[in-house]
Amino acid sequence: MSLVARGVGWIGVYLAVAVAPLVFAVIGGGPPGRGFLTGFSVALGFVGLSMMGMQFALVARFQAAAAPFGEDALVMFHRQVSYVALAFILAHPILLQLAGVDIIGLLNLAQAPWRARFAVTSTVLLLVLIATSLWRRRFRLRYEVWQILHGVLAVAVVALALAHVLLVGYYVDNPWKKWLWGVMTVGLISLLLWVRVIKPWMRIRRSWEVVRVTPEVGDAHTVTLKPVGHSGFRFQPGQFGWLMVDRSPFAVTAHPFSFSSSAERTDAVDMTIKSLGDFTATVGALSPGTRAYLDGPHGVFTPDRNEGPGFVLIAGGVGMTPMVSILRTMADRGDRRPFTLFYASRSQDDATFADELEALRQRLDVRVVYVLEHPPAGWEGESGYLDEAVLTRNLPSRFEYMQYFICGPGPMVTAVDDALAAVGVPAEKVHTERFDFV
């Protein structure tokens, strides 16, 4: 089955699960004496709750489900659809109030029935969950703290909402409707067990260890990891893994990093990590022999899945990591297709892998275009920002037939994506990786 067909199939599954509670609730009707507005509010509440439950599946790192889209796209969808689910959930009590139900009176939790207490608490926690994700840095939440908080809040939101539905009793008042909610609840619990218990348990026997930590230009370090007691895994150039270092495989916090080594290498893998705060600032202090766990490989950001007559790689800052993996792999394979690499960096001193790029020119048909935000005196290359003008001056001939890979800070990726569209690059040939998982 093609990736397109699989993608359509997964979209169908998502839509079916999202609307299934609504269909089951409507069949057979609800209690008598309820008008359209009340029924419509219940419908929106059901769909919103179902969508919140599906949020767990979107970020569960199921490779079969992520393959047609890429985890980057799934996380973006996860983020955007959370706003839709929030709108549906908030519309539920607002419409009930308009229909004549005294929702405002139920906000007095001291006197409200438990079904209302569960509903209000679930909604407030949902607002907290979204606010802490949107403004994590403003609240000065470390990534590790946010990840734990996000998971706990998400489980609490869905659990309390399910309790509200069961206590209300309307629309789930016969065996087959209760069976539906039972199946969905079991599915959610099974998903949590898979992510937090079964997969970590499977990783216990597939640990890795740090072999060495190599300082790199641009305040970065390359961590070399080798498998312990197993053969490791093969990855495709441009893919990434979730890394846990010196902690239990059951730990909640893991960090996504691209592989920087050649995919043809089988004895170990490299991850090049730039110091950006939190965990990344401690990488340089890791000692050889430190135990680690890798969940991977993940991602569809790879030429191996997007063949073309040539490739244009566009990297900003630490976004160079998957690009060097691609170039190293193609050099080891003896691939002679043309590559054009745009490398946007603050300065020459921040350009990680610059020395190796010079060496790779001897093994590959690759042209490197540096774009320095703060160029040194006498610099004759491109400077400023990587924009449409820079691309127009440096794109290869027959550029519309090439495959494009963009990785870097979110605003840069968006700007370059728009610039490529403006110069006539077909959208289906442009592949992006943002690593914006918060």
N, C-alpha and C positions, 0 to 999 in steps of 0.2 A: 504494500500500500504506500502511495506517495505521501510526502510530508504534507502536501496541500490537503489531500483527502483526510489524513489523520487530524490535521488542524480543524477542518470542518466538522469532523466527528466529535472532537473534544468541545468545540463551541456548542454543538447540539446537546451534548451531555450537560454542560453548564446551564444552558437555558432550561433544559428539562427539569433539572434538580431545583433551579431557582423558582420555577412556577408550579412545581408539583404540589406544594402545600395549598396554594391558591385554588388549583383545580379540584383537589380533594375537598376543600372547604366549601366550594361553590356547589359541588354535586350534592344534591339532597337538601340544599338550602340551609339557612341558619334558623335561629329561634324566631317565632312569629312576632310581628309588630315592629320589626326593624326596617327603617327606610333605606333608600339608596345610599345616602351619605354615610350612614353607619356601616353598611356593607362595604362601601368603597374604602373606608378608612381601615377596616379589618383586612381587606385585600392588600392594601399597601403595607400594612404591618407584617403580614405573612411573607410577602415577597422580600421586604427588607430584612427580616429575620433569616430567611433562607439564604440570602446573599451574604449576610454576615457569617453564617456557618460555612459557606463555600470559600470564604477568605482563607481559611486554614489550608484548604487544598491547593490554592494558588501559590502558596509559598512553602509547600511541603517538600520541594525539590524532587518531585517525581520526574525522572529523566524522560520517561515515555511521554508524559503530558507536556513537558517543556520543549521537547525536540522540535515541534513545528514552529514554535514561536521564539524560544530563547527565554531564559530566566529573567533577563533584563526587561523584556516586553511583559512578562507575566507580573513582575513586581510593579511596573508602571500601571498595568491594568488593575492590580490589587489596590493601588493607591487611589486611582481615579474612581473605581467602582465603590470604594468606601464612602465617598461623598454622596453617591446615588443612594446607597443603602441608608445613610444617615437621613437624607431628605425623605425617603419613604417612611422611616421610623418616626421622625418628628411630625410628619403629616398625619400619622395615625391618631395621636391625641388631639391635635388641632382640629381635625375634621369631626372627631367625636364631640368636642366642645361646641362646634358649630351645629351639630345635630341635636344638641340639647342635653348631652351627658355632662354632668358637673365634674370635669377633669380638674379644674382649678381647686375645687374643694378636696380632691384626692391627694393634692400635694402636701397636705397636712399629714405627714407620715405617722405622727403619734396616734391619730385616730383612723387612718385609712386602713382598709383591709389588706391582707398580705399580698394579694394579687397586684394591688396598686403599688405597694412598697417595692415589690420586685421590679415592676415596670419602671418606676421612677429611678431606682438605683441603677438599673441596667442602662437607662438613657444617659444618666449623669456620667457613668463610667465610660460610656462610648464617647461622649464629648471630651472627657479627659484623655482618652486614648488617642483621639485624633489631634487634640491640641498639643500633646507631648510629642507627637510625630512631626507635626508641622513646625513647631518652634522648639525642637530639641536643643539647638545651640543657644537660643535665647534663654531657655530655662537652665542652661549649663548642665545638661544631663550627659554624662559620659555614655558612649555607645553601649558599653557592657550593661550599665544600669538601665538604659532605655530598652535594650533588647529583653531583659528580664521583665521589666514593667509592662512592656507591650504584650508579651505573651500571657502574663497573669491577668491583665485587664481584658484581653480578648476572650479568654476562657470564661471569666466572670460575666461579661456582657451577654454572651450567648446562653450560659447556664441560667442566669436570672431571667432572661427573656423566655426561655423554655418553661421555666417554673410559672411565669405569668400566664402563658398560654394554657397550661394544664389546669391552673387554678380557676381561670375564667370559665373554662369548660365548653363555651360555645364553639361550634364548628369542629370540635374534637369529641363529640358526645356519643360516638358509636364505635364498635370494635375495629372496623377497618380503617377509620381515620386515626384512631389511637395507634394502630399498627404502623401507619405511615410515619407518624412522629417518632414511634419507637425505633423504626428502622433508621431514620435520619439521626436520632440521638446515638444509636449504636455505631453508626457510620462515623460520627464526629469523635466519639470516644476511641474508636479503632484508629482513626487518623492520628489522634494525639498519642496513642500508645506506640504507633509505628514511628512517629517522629522522635518522641522523647524516650522510648524504652527499647524497642526492637532494633532500630537502626544503630543507636549507640552500643547496644550489646553486641551487634555484629561487628562493630569496629574494634572491639576489645582485642580480637585476634588478628587484627590487621593494622597494628600500630606502625608508626614511623619514628625515626630519630634524626635529630639535627646532626649533620656531618660537619658542617662548617658554616660560618657566617662571614661573608666577604664584603667589606665596605665598597661602595660605588660612588661615583661622582653624583653630586646633586642631593646629598644627605639621604642616601638610600643604602640598603644592604641586601645582598642576595643570600637567602637561606637555602642551603642544599640539604635535602631530605632523602633518606634511603629507607626502603621498606624493611621491617623487622620480622623475619620468619615467614614471609610471603613474597610473591612476585611483583607486588605493586599493581599498577594499572597503566594502560596505554591511553594517551590523550591525543587530541588533535591540536595543531598549532593555533593559538588564540583562545583556547579554553581556559577555565579557571577552576579552583577548588576552594572549599571552605576549610580553613585551618584552625586547629585548636592546639595550643602549645603548653606543655607542662601543666595539664589539668585533666580531669576525668573526661572520658568520652561522653558521659551523661551531662556534662556542663551545658548550660543553656547558650552561652556565648560562643560564637564562631565568627571568623573573619574571612571575607572573600578576597582572594588574590589570584591574579593571572599567573600561569606558569610562564617562566621566561626562558626555560631551557628548550633545546630541540626536542620535538616529539619523537625523533628517531633514537634518542637516548633511552636506554632501558634500565640502567642500574640505579638511577636516582632522578629526582626532579628538582628544579630550581624555582624559587619564587622571589622576585625582586620587589622589595617593599620600601616605599618612601616614608620618611618620618613626617607624619601629619598630626601627631597627637595621639592620646589614649594608648592602645596597645602598640601601634606602629613605632612610637617613640622608644619602646623597650627592646625592639628587635636586635639592635646592635649588641645588647648585653647577653644574648642567648649563648649558652655554652654547648659545645659538642657533646653529644650523648643525651641531650634533653629529649624526653619522649614527646611525640606529637601524634595527632590524628588528622587525616585528610578525608574529606567527603568530596568525591569527584570521580571523574571529571564532569564539569557542567558547561553549558553554553553552546551556542550555534555560531559564534563569532569566529569563523574559521574558513580559510580558502578551500579546505577539504570538502566542505558542503556547498561551496559557491564557486564552482569552477569558471574560469574565464581565460581569455588570451593574454591577460596581463592584470596587474593589480596596482591600485593606488592606496597606500596606507597613510592615514592622517592621524598623528598623535599629538596630544597636548600633555606636557608634564609627565606624570606617572603613567599616562596612557601609552607610553612607549613600551611598557612591559610585554603585552601580548604581541606587539609588532616585532620585537626582537626574537620572540619565540618563532613567529612565522618566518622571519628571514633566516634564522639559524636552521630551521627545519628544511627550508627550500635549498639552502646551501648544502646540507648533508645529503639531500636527495639528488643533487646535481640538476635542479630545475633551472632552465634557462629562459623562462618567460620573463618579460620586463616588469620591474617594480619601480614605482616612484614613491618615495617616502617624504611626506611633509612632517617636519618635527618642530612644533611650536614650543618654545622654552623662554623662561624669563631672561636667561643670559647663557653665555657659553659655559659657565661654571655649573649651571643646573642641568646641562644636557647629558643625562645618564646614557651610557653605552656609546658615546660619540667616538671613542677610540676603536671600539669593535666595529662600528659601522664602516669605518675606513677600511678595516681588514676584510669585511664582508664584500666590499666592492670588487675584491680580487676573485671572489667565488661566485658572484651573482651579477646579473644584469640589473643593477640597482642605481638609481639616481636619488641623492638625498638633498632635500631643500630645507635648510634651517630657516626658521622665522623667529627672530629674537626680539623680545619685548624691549629689552635694554641692551642694545648692541654695543660692543666696545668701539673705541675710536678707530677709524679706518675700515670698519666693517663694510663689505661690498655686497653682502647677501640681502635677503629679505628682512625687514624689520617691522616692528609694530605688531599688529594682530593678523591672524590667518583669516583673510576675508576673500570676497569674490575676486577682487583685483589680483591678489597673490595667486589664487588658484588659476585664474585666466592666463597669467603670464607663464605658469609652470606646468600646466597639465600636459600630459603626453599627447601625441597625435592619436587619432582614433579613440579619444578618451571616453566617448560614449559607449564603447564596447567593453571597457574595463570593469572589474569588480572593485568596489570601494569599501574600505574598512576605517571607521572613525572611532577613536577612543580617547577620552580625556574628560575634563570638567564638563558638567551638564550644559552650562551656557555656551561653551565652545562647540560642543557636539551639535547643539541645536542651530547655532549660527552657521557652521560649516555645512550642515545638512541643507539648510535653506539656500546657501550659496551654490551648492552643487545643483540643486533644482533650478536655480536661476540661469546657470550656464548650460543646462540641457542634459544633465545626467539622469537617466531613467531611475525612478524611485526604487524599482525592484533590484537594482544593482548596488544600492547603498545599504550598508550594514553598520549598526552602531552598538557601542557598549558604553554605558554610563557609570555602572557600579554605584548607583544611587539607591541603596537598599533601605534607606530610612524614609 
